[in-house]
């Protein structure tokens, strides 16, 4: 997929902001959908509270979150209706919802492939705690309008 202009800056700003708020932050860049799926299914024993994800990446439902008050996960990537793409994303593979059971998918369904991993039956140490997902995507099937630039030196 094409690089998302400004993603690295957004990632750096998020990392700085959440670090300054006292969160432990882990950043991963440019993972394929397959890598994300593999990581979702692994048991990870890493001490963190927030996870910033660019291109998609590291999610750890098996981490013991007992000592934490909440969980944040941020996706900065490309997407479509209800899905996000890995760095190997192919919007053509999603047409008609693609083969949802394929292990070669270049996309993940937000509800089934991501959010379900962190529900109480899969991640008991997050029961009763906020699980916040920020999903900033460039939509693959929309044409973007030209940018509108605003000036700040105007008078009312």
N, CA, C and O atoms as a GROMACS GRO file, in nm:
protein
  624
    1UNK      N    1   0.085  -0.118   0.000
    1UNK     CA    2   0.000   0.000   0.000
    1UNK      C    3   0.089   0.124   0.000
    1UNK      O    4   0.204   0.121   0.045
    2UNK      N    5   0.034   0.231  -0.051
    2UNK     CA    6   0.108   0.356  -0.051
    2UNK      C    7   0.127   0.406   0.092
    2UNK      O    8   0.046   0.378   0.180
    3UNK      N    9   0.235   0.480   0.113
    3UNK     CA   10   0.256   0.543   0.243
    3UNK      C   11   0.145   0.643   0.269
    3UNK      O   12   0.098   0.711   0.178
    4UNK      N   13   0.105   0.651   0.393
    4UNK     CA   14   0.007   0.752   0.433
    4UNK      C   15   0.085   0.875   0.474
    4UNK      O   16   0.162   0.872   0.570
    5UNK      N   17   0.067   0.983   0.401
    5UNK     CA   18   0.139   1.106   0.432
    5UNK      C   19   0.105   1.152   0.574
    5UNK      O   20  -0.012   1.159   0.611
    6UNK      N   21   0.206   1.181   0.650
    6UNK     CA   22   0.185   1.232   0.786
    6UNK      C   23   0.176   1.125   0.893
    6UNK      O   24   0.169   1.158   1.012
    7UNK      N   25   0.175   0.998   0.854
    7UNK     CA   26   0.159   0.891   0.953
    7UNK      C   27   0.272   0.889   1.055
    7UNK      O   28   0.248   0.874   1.174
    8UNK      N   29   0.394   0.905   1.009
    8UNK     CA   30   0.508   0.901   1.102
    8UNK      C   31   0.498   1.015   1.203
    8UNK      O   32   0.528   0.996   1.321
    9UNK      N   33   0.457   1.131   1.156
    9UNK     CA   34   0.441   1.246   1.246
    9UNK      C   35   0.329   1.219   1.346
    9UNK      O   36   0.344   1.246   1.465
   10UNK      N   37   0.217   1.165   1.297
   10UNK     CA   38   0.106   1.130   1.388
   10UNK      C   39   0.153   1.029   1.492
   10UNK      O   40   0.123   1.043   1.610
   11UNK      N   41   0.226   0.928   1.447
   11UNK     CA   42   0.277   0.825   1.538
   11UNK      C   43   0.366   0.888   1.644
   11UNK      O   44   0.350   0.861   1.763
   12UNK      N   45   0.459   0.973   1.601
   12UNK     CA   46   0.550   1.037   1.696
   12UNK      C   47   0.476   1.125   1.795
   12UNK      O   48   0.508   1.126   1.914
   13UNK      N   49   0.376   1.200   1.747
   13UNK     CA   50   0.296   1.285   1.836
   13UNK      C   51   0.217   1.202   1.937
   13UNK      O   52   0.210   1.237   2.055
   14UNK      N   53   0.157   1.092   1.891
   14UNK     CA   54   0.084   1.004   1.982
   14UNK      C   55   0.177   0.944   2.087
   14UNK      O   56   0.144   0.940   2.206
   15UNK      N   57   0.292   0.900   2.043
   15UNK     CA   58   0.388   0.840   2.137
   15UNK      C   59   0.429   0.942   2.243
   15UNK      O   60   0.430   0.911   2.362
   16UNK      N   61   0.462   1.062   2.200
   16UNK     CA   62   0.503   1.166   2.294
   16UNK      C   63   0.389   1.201   2.391
   16UNK      O   64   0.411   1.212   2.511
   17UNK      N   65   0.269   1.218   2.338
   17UNK     CA   66   0.155   1.255   2.421
   17UNK      C   67   0.127   1.150   2.527
   17UNK      O   68   0.114   1.182   2.645
   18UNK      N   69   0.118   1.024   2.486
   18UNK     CA   70   0.085   0.919   2.582
   18UNK      C   71   0.200   0.890   2.678
   18UNK      O   72   0.176   0.853   2.793
   19UNK      N   73   0.321   0.906   2.633
   19UNK     CA   74   0.436   0.891   2.724
   19UNK      C   75   0.430   1.000   2.831
   19UNK      O   76   0.452   0.972   2.949
   20UNK      N   77   0.400   1.124   2.789
   20UNK     CA   78   0.390   1.235   2.884
   20UNK      C   79   0.274   1.216   2.982
   20UNK      O   80   0.277   1.270   3.093
   21UNK      N   81   0.172   1.140   2.942
   21UNK     CA   82   0.059   1.112   3.031
   21UNK      C   83   0.088   0.994   3.124
   21UNK      O   84   0.003   0.956   3.205
   22UNK      N   85   0.206   0.936   3.112
   22UNK     CA   86   0.245   0.827   3.201
   22UNK      C   87   0.218   0.687   3.148
   22UNK      O   88   0.236   0.590   3.221
   23UNK      N   89   0.176   0.676   3.024
   23UNK     CA   90   0.154   0.544   2.964
   23UNK      C   91   0.286   0.483   2.920
   23UNK      O   92   0.381   0.554   2.885
   24UNK      N   93   0.291   0.352   2.923
   24UNK     CA   94   0.402   0.281   2.862
   24UNK      C   95   0.360   0.256   2.717
   24UNK      O   96   0.253   0.201   2.692
   25UNK      N   97   0.444   0.295   2.625
   25UNK     CA   98   0.408   0.293   2.483
   25UNK      C   99   0.499   0.198   2.406
   25UNK      O  100   0.620   0.197   2.426
   26UNK      N  101   0.440   0.120   2.321
   26UNK     CA  102   0.516   0.035   2.229
   26UNK      C  103   0.470   0.067   2.088
   26UNK      O  104   0.350   0.069   2.060
   27UNK      N  105   0.565   0.091   2.000
   27UNK     CA  106   0.534   0.127   1.861
   27UNK      C  107   0.585   0.018   1.769
   27UNK      O  108   0.698  -0.029   1.784
   28UNK      N  109   0.504  -0.021   1.674
   28UNK     CA  110   0.542  -0.116   1.570
   28UNK      C  111   0.501  -0.056   1.436
   28UNK      O  112   0.396   0.007   1.426
   29UNK      N  113   0.583  -0.074   1.335
   29UNK     CA  114   0.553  -0.016   1.204
   29UNK      C  115   0.543  -0.123   1.096
   29UNK      O  116   0.615  -0.223   1.098
   30UNK      N  117   0.454  -0.099   1.002
   30UNK     CA  118   0.451  -0.167   0.873
   30UNK      C  119   0.441  -0.319   0.878
   30UNK      O  120   0.514  -0.388   0.806
   31UNK      N  121   0.354  -0.372   0.959
   31UNK     CA  122   0.332  -0.517   0.962
   31UNK      C  123   0.230  -0.558   0.856
   31UNK      O  124   0.137  -0.483   0.825
   32UNK      N  125   0.249  -0.675   0.803
   32UNK     CA  126   0.152  -0.731   0.709
   32UNK      C  127   0.032  -0.782   0.787
   32UNK      O  128   0.039  -0.800   0.909
   33UNK      N  129  -0.078  -0.807   0.717
   33UNK     CA  130  -0.197  -0.862   0.783
   33UNK      C  131  -0.165  -0.997   0.846
   33UNK      O  132  -0.214  -1.028   0.955
   34UNK      N  133  -0.086  -1.076   0.779
   34UNK     CA  134  -0.048  -1.207   0.832
   34UNK      C  135   0.032  -1.193   0.962
   34UNK      O  136   0.010  -1.268   1.056
   35UNK      N  137   0.123  -1.097   0.966
   35UNK     CA  138   0.200  -1.074   1.088
   35UNK      C  139   0.109  -1.030   1.202
   35UNK      O  140   0.126  -1.071   1.316
   36UNK      N  141   0.012  -0.947   1.169
   36UNK     CA  142  -0.082  -0.901   1.272
   36UNK      C  143  -0.162  -1.019   1.325
   36UNK      O  144  -0.177  -1.035   1.446
   37UNK      N  145  -0.214  -1.101   1.234
   37UNK     CA  146  -0.290  -1.219   1.277
   37UNK      C  147  -0.206  -1.310   1.366
   37UNK      O  148  -0.253  -1.358   1.469
   38UNK      N  149  -0.081  -1.332   1.327
   38UNK     CA  150   0.007  -1.417   1.408
   38UNK      C  151   0.027  -1.358   1.547
   38UNK      O  152   0.023  -1.430   1.646
   39UNK      N  153   0.049  -1.229   1.553
   39UNK     CA  154   0.072  -1.163   1.681
   39UNK      C  155  -0.054  -1.165   1.767
   39UNK      O  156  -0.046  -1.183   1.888
   40UNK      N  157  -0.170  -1.148   1.704
   40UNK     CA  158  -0.296  -1.154   1.779
   40UNK      C  159  -0.314  -1.288   1.849
   40UNK      O  160  -0.373  -1.295   1.957
   41UNK      N  161  -0.264  -1.392   1.789
   41UNK     CA  162  -0.284  -1.527   1.843
   41UNK      C  163  -0.174  -1.571   1.938
   41UNK      O  164  -0.190  -1.671   2.008
   42UNK      N  165  -0.063  -1.499   1.942
   42UNK     CA  166   0.048  -1.536   2.030
   42UNK      C  167   0.022  -1.495   2.173
   42UNK      O  168  -0.058  -1.404   2.199
   43UNK      N  169   0.087  -1.560   2.263
   43UNK     CA  170   0.087  -1.514   2.401
   43UNK      C  171   0.206  -1.421   2.417
   43UNK      O  172   0.320  -1.459   2.390
   44UNK      N  173   0.177  -1.300   2.460
   44UNK     CA  174   0.282  -1.200   2.476
   44UNK      C  175   0.289  -1.164   2.624
   44UNK      O  176   0.187  -1.140   2.687
   45UNK      N  177   0.408  -1.159   2.676
   45UNK     CA  178   0.427  -1.121   2.816
   45UNK      C  179   0.513  -0.996   2.820
   45UNK      O  180   0.631  -1.000   2.855
   46UNK      N  181   0.452  -0.886   2.784
   46UNK     CA  182   0.523  -0.759   2.774
   46UNK      C  183   0.452  -0.658   2.861
   46UNK      O  184   0.329  -0.653   2.863
   47UNK      N  185   0.526  -0.580   2.933
   47UNK     CA  186   0.472  -0.482   3.026
   47UNK      C  187   0.443  -0.352   2.952
   47UNK      O  188   0.535  -0.277   2.919
   48UNK      N  189   0.316  -0.325   2.926
   48UNK     CA  190   0.279  -0.201   2.859
   48UNK      C  191   0.133  -0.170   2.885
   48UNK      O  192   0.055  -0.256   2.925
   49UNK      N  193   0.098  -0.044   2.863
   49UNK     CA  194  -0.041  -0.004   2.877
   49UNK      C  195  -0.099   0.044   2.747
   49UNK      O  196  -0.218   0.024   2.721
   50UNK      N  197  -0.020   0.105   2.664
   50UNK     CA  198  -0.072   0.154   2.538
   50UNK      C  199   0.010   0.102   2.424
   50UNK      O  200   0.131   0.081   2.436
   51UNK      N  201  -0.056   0.079   2.314
   51UNK     CA  202   0.009   0.026   2.196
   51UNK      C  203  -0.025   0.116   2.078
   51UNK      O  204  -0.142   0.127   2.041
   52UNK      N  205   0.074   0.179   2.020
   52UNK     CA  206   0.051   0.260   1.901
   52UNK      C  207   0.085   0.174   1.781
   52UNK      O  208   0.193   0.115   1.775
   53UNK      N  209  -0.005   0.166   1.688
   53UNK     CA  210   0.014   0.077   1.575
   53UNK      C  211   0.015   0.157   1.446
   53UNK      O  212  -0.080   0.231   1.418
   54UNK      N  213   0.120   0.142   1.368
   54UNK     CA  214   0.125   0.206   1.237
   54UNK      C  215   0.139   0.098   1.133
   54UNK      O  216   0.217   0.005   1.151
   55UNK      N  217   0.069   0.109   1.028
   55UNK     CA  218   0.075   0.006   0.927
   55UNK      C  219   0.009  -0.118   0.981
   55UNK      O  220  -0.010  -0.214   0.905
   56UNK      N  221  -0.025  -0.121   1.099
   56UNK     CA  222  -0.086  -0.226   1.180
   56UNK      C  223   0.021  -0.295   1.261
   56UNK      O  224   0.139  -0.281   1.230
   57UNK      N  225  -0.015  -0.367   1.362
   57UNK     CA  226   0.084  -0.447   1.430
   57UNK      C  227   0.044  -0.509   1.561
   57UNK      O  228  -0.067  -0.560   1.577
   58UNK      N  229   0.134  -0.505   1.652
   58UNK     CA  230   0.137  -0.572   1.780
   58UNK      C  231   0.011  -0.552   1.865
   58UNK      O  232  -0.016  -0.441   1.911
   59UNK      N  233  -0.063  -0.656   1.884
   59UNK     CA  234  -0.172  -0.656   1.980
   59UNK      C  235  -0.148  -0.773   2.073
   59UNK      O  236  -0.108  -0.880   2.027
   60UNK      N  237  -0.170  -0.756   2.201
   60UNK     CA  238  -0.135  -0.863   2.294
   60UNK      C  239  -0.249  -0.892   2.390
   60UNK      O  240  -0.252  -0.836   2.500
   61UNK      N  241  -0.341  -0.976   2.351
   61UNK     CA  242  -0.455  -1.005   2.437
   61UNK      C  243  -0.418  -1.093   2.555
   61UNK      O  244  -0.492  -1.097   2.653
   62UNK      N  245  -0.307  -1.164   2.548
   62UNK     CA  246  -0.269  -1.256   2.655
   62UNK      C  247  -0.180  -1.191   2.760
   62UNK      O  248  -0.142  -1.255   2.858
   63UNK      N  249  -0.147  -1.065   2.742
   63UNK     CA  250  -0.066  -0.994   2.841
   63UNK      C  251  -0.148  -0.981   2.969
   63UNK      O  252  -0.269  -0.962   2.963
   64UNK      N  253  -0.083  -0.991   3.081
   64UNK     CA  254  -0.150  -0.971   3.209
   64UNK      C  255  -0.163  -0.821   3.233
   64UNK      O  256  -0.065  -0.752   3.261
   65UNK      N  257  -0.286  -0.771   3.221
   65UNK     CA  258  -0.313  -0.628   3.237
   65UNK      C  259  -0.363  -0.595   3.378
   65UNK      O  260  -0.418  -0.487   3.399
   66UNK      N  261  -0.344  -0.684   3.472
   66UNK     CA  262  -0.398  -0.666   3.607
   66UNK      C  263  -0.355  -0.536   3.673
   66UNK      O  264  -0.432  -0.475   3.746
   67UNK      N  265  -0.232  -0.494   3.648
   67UNK     CA  266  -0.180  -0.374   3.713
   67UNK      C  267  -0.213  -0.246   3.638
   67UNK      O  268  -0.169  -0.138   3.678
   68UNK      N  269  -0.288  -0.256   3.530
   68UNK     CA  270  -0.317  -0.138   3.448
   68UNK      C  271  -0.464  -0.100   3.457
   68UNK      O  272  -0.551  -0.184   3.484
   69UNK      N  273  -0.490   0.029   3.435
   69UNK     CA  274  -0.626   0.081   3.446
   69UNK      C  275  -0.703   0.076   3.315
   69UNK      O  276  -0.826   0.081   3.316
   70UNK      N  277  -0.633   0.067   3.203
   70UNK     CA  278  -0.700   0.070   3.074
   70UNK      C  279  -0.605   0.016   2.967
   70UNK      O  280  -0.489  -0.013   2.993
   71UNK      N  281  -0.658   0.004   2.847
   71UNK     CA  282  -0.579  -0.041   2.732
   71UNK      C  283  -0.612   0.047   2.613
   71UNK      O  284  -0.729   0.067   2.580
   72UNK      N  285  -0.510   0.100   2.548
   72UNK     CA  286  -0.524   0.179   2.426
   72UNK      C  287  -0.457   0.104   2.311
   72UNK      O  288  -0.352   0.042   2.330
   73UNK      N  289  -0.517   0.111   2.196
   73UNK     CA  290  -0.455   0.058   2.074
   73UNK      C  291  -0.489   0.155   1.962
   73UNK      O  292  -0.605   0.190   1.942
   74UNK      N  293  -0.388   0.197   1.888
   74UNK     CA  294  -0.408   0.294   1.781
   74UNK      C  295  -0.366   0.231   1.649
   74UNK      O  296  -0.257   0.176   1.637
   75UNK      N  297  -0.453   0.240   1.550
   75UNK     CA  298  -0.422   0.196   1.415
   75UNK      C  299  -0.408   0.319   1.326
   75UNK      O  300  -0.499   0.401   1.320
   76UNK      N  301  -0.297   0.331   1.259
   76UNK     CA  302  -0.275   0.435   1.159
   76UNK      C  303  -0.246   0.359   1.030
   76UNK      O  304  -0.134   0.311   1.010
   77UNK      N  305  -0.344   0.348   0.943
   77UNK     CA  306  -0.329   0.258   0.829
   77UNK      C  307  -0.427   0.293   0.718
   77UNK      O  308  -0.489   0.400   0.720
   78UNK      N  309  -0.441   0.204   0.624
   78UNK     CA  310  -0.544   0.212   0.521
   78UNK      C  311  -0.660   0.123   0.564
   78UNK      O  312  -0.641   0.028   0.641
   79UNK      N  313  -0.780   0.153   0.515
   79UNK     CA  314  -0.894   0.071   0.553
   79UNK      C  315  -1.008   0.082   0.455
   79UNK      O  316  -0.998   0.149   0.351
   80UNK      N  317  -1.114   0.017   0.488
   80UNK     CA  318  -1.237   0.015   0.410
   80UNK      C  319  -1.350  -0.008   0.508
   80UNK      O  320  -1.327   0.000   0.629
   81UNK      N  321  -1.469  -0.037   0.462
   81UNK     CA  322  -1.583  -0.055   0.552
   81UNK      C  323  -1.560  -0.170   0.649
   81UNK      O  324  -1.570  -0.286   0.611
   82UNK      N  325  -1.531  -0.137   0.775
   82UNK     CA  326  -1.517  -0.237   0.879
   82UNK      C  327  -1.388  -0.318   0.876
   82UNK      O  328  -1.376  -0.417   0.948
   83UNK      N  329  -1.292  -0.278   0.792
   83UNK     CA  330  -1.167  -0.352   0.786
   83UNK      C  331  -1.048  -0.257   0.788
   83UNK      O  332  -1.061  -0.138   0.760
   84UNK      N  333  -0.933  -0.313   0.823
   84UNK     CA  334  -0.807  -0.241   0.812
   84UNK      C  335  -0.711  -0.330   0.733
   84UNK      O  336  -0.720  -0.452   0.739
   85UNK      N  337  -0.621  -0.267   0.661
   85UNK     CA  338  -0.526  -0.341   0.579
   85UNK      C  339  -0.390  -0.348   0.646
   85UNK      O  340  -0.351  -0.257   0.720
   86UNK      N  341  -0.318  -0.457   0.621
   86UNK     CA  342  -0.178  -0.467   0.659
   86UNK      C  343  -0.096  -0.392   0.556
   86UNK      O  344  -0.150  -0.340   0.458
   87UNK      N  345   0.034  -0.386   0.578
   87UNK     CA  346   0.122  -0.316   0.483
   87UNK      C  347   0.121  -0.383   0.347
   87UNK      O  348   0.160  -0.323   0.247
   88UNK      N  349   0.075  -0.508   0.341
   88UNK     CA  350   0.063  -0.581   0.215
   88UNK      C  351  -0.079  -0.572   0.159
   88UNK      O  352  -0.115  -0.648   0.070
   89UNK      N  353  -0.158  -0.479   0.212
   89UNK     CA  354  -0.299  -0.469   0.178
   89UNK      C  355  -0.328  -0.460   0.029
   89UNK      O  356  -0.256  -0.395  -0.046
   90UNK      N  357  -0.434  -0.526  -0.011
   90UNK     CA  358  -0.479  -0.526  -0.149
   90UNK      C  359  -0.630  -0.505  -0.149
   90UNK      O  360  -0.705  -0.600  -0.126
   91UNK      N  361  -0.675  -0.381  -0.175
   91UNK     CA  362  -0.819  -0.354  -0.175
   91UNK      C  363  -0.898  -0.446  -0.268
   91UNK      O  364  -1.014  -0.475  -0.241
   92UNK      N  365  -0.837  -0.491  -0.376
   92UNK     CA  366  -0.906  -0.581  -0.468
   92UNK      C  367  -0.940  -0.714  -0.400
   92UNK      O  368  -1.040  -0.777  -0.434
   93UNK      N  369  -0.858  -0.756  -0.304
   93UNK     CA  370  -0.882  -0.884  -0.238
   93UNK      C  371  -1.002  -0.878  -0.144
   93UNK      O  372  -1.052  -0.982  -0.102
   94UNK      N  373  -1.048  -0.757  -0.112
   94UNK     CA  374  -1.160  -0.742  -0.020
   94UNK      C  375  -1.293  -0.732  -0.091
   94UNK      O  376  -1.398  -0.747  -0.028
   95UNK      N  377  -1.294  -0.705  -0.220
   95UNK     CA  378  -1.420  -0.688  -0.291
   95UNK      C  379  -1.511  -0.807  -0.266
   95UNK      O  380  -1.470  -0.922  -0.277
   96UNK      N  381  -1.635  -0.777  -0.231
   96UNK     CA  382  -1.729  -0.883  -0.199
   96UNK      C  383  -1.695  -0.952  -0.068
   96UNK      O  384  -1.734  -1.067  -0.046
   97UNK      N  385  -1.624  -0.882   0.018
   97UNK     CA  386  -1.580  -0.931   0.149
   97UNK      C  387  -1.474  -1.040   0.141
   97UNK      O  388  -1.438  -1.098   0.243
   98UNK      N  389  -1.424  -1.066   0.024
   98UNK     CA  390  -1.314  -1.162   0.011
   98UNK      C  391  -1.346  -1.295   0.077
   98UNK      O  392  -1.461  -1.320   0.115
   99UNK      N  393  -1.250  -1.378   0.092
   99UNK     CA  394  -1.266  -1.505   0.161
   99UNK      C  395  -1.227  -1.483   0.307
   99UNK      O  396  -1.108  -1.476   0.339
  100UNK      N  397  -1.326  -1.472   0.393
  100UNK     CA  398  -1.299  -1.438   0.533
  100UNK      C  399  -1.222  -1.547   0.607
  100UNK      O  400  -1.166  -1.521   0.713
  101UNK      N  401  -1.219  -1.668   0.553
  101UNK     CA  402  -1.149  -1.777   0.620
  101UNK      C  403  -1.009  -1.799   0.564
  101UNK      O  404  -0.936  -1.886   0.612
  102UNK      N  405  -0.971  -1.722   0.465
  102UNK     CA  406  -0.840  -1.738   0.404
  102UNK      C  407  -0.730  -1.694   0.500
  102UNK      O  408  -0.746  -1.595   0.572
  103UNK      N  409  -0.621  -1.767   0.502
  103UNK     CA  410  -0.506  -1.725   0.583
  103UNK      C  411  -0.418  -1.630   0.506
  103UNK      O  412  -0.319  -1.579   0.559
  104UNK      N  413  -0.452  -1.604   0.381
  104UNK     CA  414  -0.372  -1.514   0.297
  104UNK      C  415  -0.436  -1.376   0.283
  104UNK      O  416  -0.398  -1.298   0.196
  105UNK      N  417  -0.534  -1.346   0.368
  105UNK     CA  418  -0.598  -1.215   0.358
  105UNK      C  419  -0.498  -1.104   0.385
  105UNK      O  420  -0.407  -1.121   0.467
  106UNK      N  421  -0.513  -0.992   0.317
  106UNK     CA  422  -0.428  -0.876   0.340
  106UNK      C  423  -0.502  -0.771   0.423
  106UNK      O  424  -0.460  -0.656   0.430
  107UNK      N  425  -0.610  -0.811   0.485
  107UNK     CA  426  -0.694  -0.722   0.565
  107UNK      C  427  -0.746  -0.796   0.687
  107UNK      O  428  -0.746  -0.919   0.692
  108UNK      N  429  -0.790  -0.719   0.787
  108UNK     CA  430  -0.850  -0.774   0.909
  108UNK      C  431  -0.985  -0.709   0.931
  108UNK      O  432  -1.001  -0.588   0.909
  109UNK      N  433  -1.083  -0.787   0.974
  109UNK     CA  434  -1.214  -0.734   1.012
  109UNK      C  435  -1.201  -0.677   1.153
  109UNK      O  436  -1.159  -0.748   1.244
  110UNK      N  437  -1.237  -0.553   1.170
  110UNK     CA  438  -1.221  -0.489   1.302
  110UNK      C  439  -1.296  -0.565   1.410
  110UNK      O  440  -1.238  -0.596   1.515
  111UNK      N  441  -1.421  -0.596   1.387
  111UNK     CA  442  -1.501  -0.659   1.492
  111UNK      C  443  -1.455  -0.801   1.522
  111UNK      O  444  -1.433  -0.836   1.638
  112UNK      N  445  -1.440  -0.882   1.420
  112UNK     CA  446  -1.409  -1.024   1.441
  112UNK      C  447  -1.262  -1.054   1.463
  112UNK      O  448  -1.228  -1.140   1.545
  113UNK      N  449  -1.174  -0.985   1.393
  113UNK     CA  450  -1.031  -1.017   1.400
  113UNK      C  451  -0.954  -0.933   1.501
  113UNK      O  452  -0.844  -0.971   1.541
  114UNK      N  453  -1.010  -0.822   1.544
  114UNK     CA  454  -0.937  -0.733   1.636
  114UNK      C  455  -1.012  -0.721   1.769
  114UNK      O  456  -0.961  -0.765   1.872
  115UNK      N  457  -1.131  -0.662   1.768
  115UNK     CA  458  -1.200  -0.633   1.894
  115UNK      C  459  -1.231  -0.759   1.974
  115UNK      O  460  -1.218  -0.759   2.097
  116UNK      N  461  -1.271  -0.866   1.907
  116UNK     CA  462  -1.305  -0.988   1.979
  116UNK      C  463  -1.191  -1.041   2.064
  116UNK      O  464  -1.213  -1.102   2.169
  117UNK      N  465  -1.069  -1.019   2.020
  117UNK     CA  466  -0.952  -1.068   2.093
  117UNK      C  467  -0.946  -1.008   2.234
  117UNK      O  468  -0.893  -1.070   2.326
  118UNK      N  469  -1.001  -0.888   2.251
  118UNK     CA  470  -0.990  -0.818   2.378
  118UNK      C  471  -1.117  -0.822   2.462
  118UNK      O  472  -1.125  -0.757   2.566
  119UNK      N  473  -1.216  -0.896   2.417
  119UNK     CA  474  -1.338  -0.913   2.497
  119UNK      C  475  -1.305  -1.001   2.618
  119UNK      O  476  -1.206  -1.074   2.618
  120UNK      N  477  -1.388  -0.992   2.721
  120UNK     CA  478  -1.362  -1.060   2.848
  120UNK      C  479  -1.335  -1.208   2.838
  120UNK      O  480  -1.253  -1.261   2.914
  121UNK      N  481  -1.402  -1.277   2.747
  121UNK     CA  482  -1.380  -1.421   2.736
  121UNK      C  483  -1.243  -1.454   2.679
  121UNK      O  484  -1.196  -1.567   2.694
  122UNK      N  485  -1.177  -1.359   2.614
  122UNK     CA  486  -1.044  -1.380   2.557
  122UNK      C  487  -0.934  -1.309   2.633
  122UNK      O  488  -0.817  -1.346   2.622
  123UNK      N  489  -0.969  -1.207   2.710
  123UNK     CA  490  -0.869  -1.126   2.778
  123UNK      C  491  -0.923  -1.089   2.917
  123UNK      O  492  -0.969  -0.977   2.938
  124UNK      N  493  -0.918  -1.182   3.007
  124UNK     CA  494  -0.984  -1.166   3.136
  124UNK      C  495  -0.927  -1.053   3.222
  124UNK      O  496  -0.998  -0.997   3.305
  125UNK      N  497  -0.800  -1.018   3.203
  125UNK     CA  498  -0.741  -0.914   3.288
  125UNK      C  499  -0.782  -0.773   3.244
  125UNK      O  500  -0.743  -0.675   3.306
  126UNK      N  501  -0.861  -0.764   3.136
  126UNK     CA  502  -0.915  -0.634   3.095
  126UNK      C  503  -1.065  -0.622   3.125
  126UNK      O  504  -1.127  -0.522   3.089
  127UNK      N  505  -1.122  -0.722   3.188
  127UNK     CA  506  -1.265  -0.715   3.222
  127UNK      C  507  -1.287  -0.596   3.315
  127UNK      O  508  -1.216  -0.580   3.414
  128UNK      N  509  -1.386  -0.514   3.282
  128UNK     CA  510  -1.420  -0.398   3.364
  128UNK      C  511  -1.329  -0.278   3.344
  128UNK      O  512  -1.341  -0.179   3.415
  129UNK      N  513  -1.239  -0.287   3.248
  129UNK     CA  514  -1.146  -0.177   3.220
  129UNK      C  515  -1.172  -0.123   3.080
  129UNK      O  516  -1.208  -0.198   2.990
  130UNK      N  517  -1.153   0.008   3.063
  130UNK     CA  518  -1.171   0.065   2.929
  130UNK      C  519  -1.070   0.007   2.830
  130UNK      O  520  -0.950   0.000   2.858
  131UNK      N  521  -1.120  -0.032   2.716
  131UNK     CA  522  -1.037  -0.077   2.603
  131UNK      C  523  -1.067   0.020   2.490
  131UNK      O  524  -1.174   0.016   2.430
  132UNK      N  525  -0.972   0.105   2.461
  132UNK     CA  526  -0.995   0.216   2.369
  132UNK      C  527  -0.914   0.194   2.243
  132UNK      O  528  -0.791   0.180   2.248
  133UNK      N  529  -0.983   0.190   2.130
  133UNK     CA  530  -0.918   0.172   2.001
  133UNK      C  531  -0.937   0.299   1.920
  133UNK      O  532  -1.050   0.343   1.897
  134UNK      N  533  -0.827   0.358   1.878
  134UNK     CA  534  -0.830   0.475   1.790
  134UNK      C  535  -0.792   0.424   1.653
  134UNK      O  536  -0.684   0.367   1.635
  135UNK      N  537  -0.879   0.444   1.557
  135UNK     CA  538  -0.857   0.390   1.423
  135UNK      C  539  -0.857   0.507   1.324
  135UNK      O  540  -0.962   0.561   1.291
  136UNK      N  541  -0.739   0.542   1.280
  136UNK     CA  542  -0.724   0.651   1.182
  136UNK      C  543  -0.681   0.587   1.051
  136UNK      O  544  -0.568   0.542   1.036
  137UNK      N  545  -0.773   0.584   0.956
  137UNK     CA  546  -0.743   0.517   0.830
  137UNK      C  547  -0.762   0.610   0.712
  137UNK      O  548  -0.841   0.705   0.716
  138UNK      N  549  -0.689   0.581   0.607
  138UNK     CA  550  -0.714   0.641   0.476
  138UNK      C  551  -0.805   0.544   0.405
  138UNK      O  552  -0.768   0.428   0.382
  139UNK      N  553  -0.924   0.588   0.370
  139UNK     CA  554  -1.020   0.500   0.304
  139UNK      C  555  -0.977   0.474   0.162
  139UNK      O  556  -0.947   0.567   0.087
  140UNK      N  557  -0.973   0.349   0.125
  140UNK     CA  558  -0.919   0.308  -0.004
  140UNK      C  559  -1.014   0.331  -0.121
  140UNK      O  560  -0.968   0.343  -0.234
  141UNK      N  561  -1.143   0.339  -0.097
  141UNK     CA  562  -1.235   0.348  -0.210
  141UNK      C  563  -1.294   0.487  -0.230
  141UNK      O  564  -1.387   0.503  -0.310
  142UNK      N  565  -1.244   0.586  -0.162
  142UNK     CA  566  -1.295   0.721  -0.177
  142UNK      C  567  -1.192   0.809  -0.246
  142UNK      O  568  -1.072   0.796  -0.221
  143UNK      N  569  -1.240   0.896  -0.331
  143UNK     CA  570  -1.153   0.997  -0.390
  143UNK      C  571  -1.146   1.113  -0.292
  143UNK      O  572  -1.249   1.158  -0.242
  144UNK      N  573  -1.028   1.161  -0.265
  144UNK     CA  574  -1.013   1.271  -0.172
  144UNK      C  575  -1.027   1.404  -0.244
  144UNK      O  576  -0.979   1.421  -0.356
  145UNK      N  577  -1.093   1.498  -0.178
  145UNK     CA  578  -1.100   1.633  -0.231
  145UNK      C  579  -0.965   1.699  -0.213
  145UNK      O  580  -0.884   1.658  -0.131
  146UNK      N  581  -0.942   1.802  -0.293
  146UNK     CA  582  -0.819   1.877  -0.275
  146UNK      C  583  -0.820   1.944  -0.139
  146UNK      O  584  -0.927   1.977  -0.086
  147UNK      N  585  -0.704   1.962  -0.083
  147UNK     CA  586  -0.692   2.025   0.049
  147UNK      C  587  -0.739   2.170   0.042
  147UNK      O  588  -0.721   2.238  -0.058
  148UNK      N  589  -0.800   2.214   0.150
  148UNK     CA  590  -0.840   2.353   0.164
  148UNK      C  591  -0.751   2.414   0.270
  148UNK      O  592  -0.745   2.365   0.383
  149UNK      N  593  -0.681   2.518   0.234
  149UNK     CA  594  -0.589   2.581   0.327
  149UNK      C  595  -0.655   2.702   0.391
  149UNK      O  596  -0.716   2.785   0.322
  150UNK      N  597  -0.644   2.712   0.521
  150UNK     CA  598  -0.702   2.823   0.595
  150UNK      C  599  -0.591   2.916   0.641
  150UNK      O  600  -0.480   2.872   0.672
  151UNK      N  601  -0.622   3.042   0.644
  151UNK     CA  602  -0.525   3.138   0.696
  151UNK      C  603  -0.569   3.180   0.836
  151UNK      O  604  -0.687   3.174   0.869
  152UNK      N  605  -0.474   3.221   0.914
  152UNK     CA  606  -0.508   3.265   1.050
  152UNK      C  607  -0.502   3.416   1.065
  152UNK      O  608  -0.533   3.470   1.171
  153UNK      N  609  -0.463   3.484   0.959
  153UNK     CA  610  -0.453   3.630   0.969
  153UNK      C  611  -0.574   3.695   0.901
  153UNK      O  612  -0.561   3.759   0.797
  154UNK      N  613  -0.691   3.676   0.961
  154UNK     CA  614  -0.812   3.738   0.910
  154UNK      C  615  -0.876   3.818   1.022
  154UNK      O  616  -0.847   3.798   1.140
  155UNK      N  617  -0.963   3.910   0.983
  155UNK     CA  618  -1.030   3.994   1.082
  155UNK      C  619  -1.180   3.968   1.076
  155UNK      O  620  -1.237   3.946   0.969
  156UNK      N  621  -1.241   3.972   1.192
  156UNK     CA  622  -1.387   3.954   1.199
  156UNK      C  623  -1.457   4.084   1.179
  156UNK      O  624  -1.580   4.089   1.181
   0.00000   0.00000   0.00000
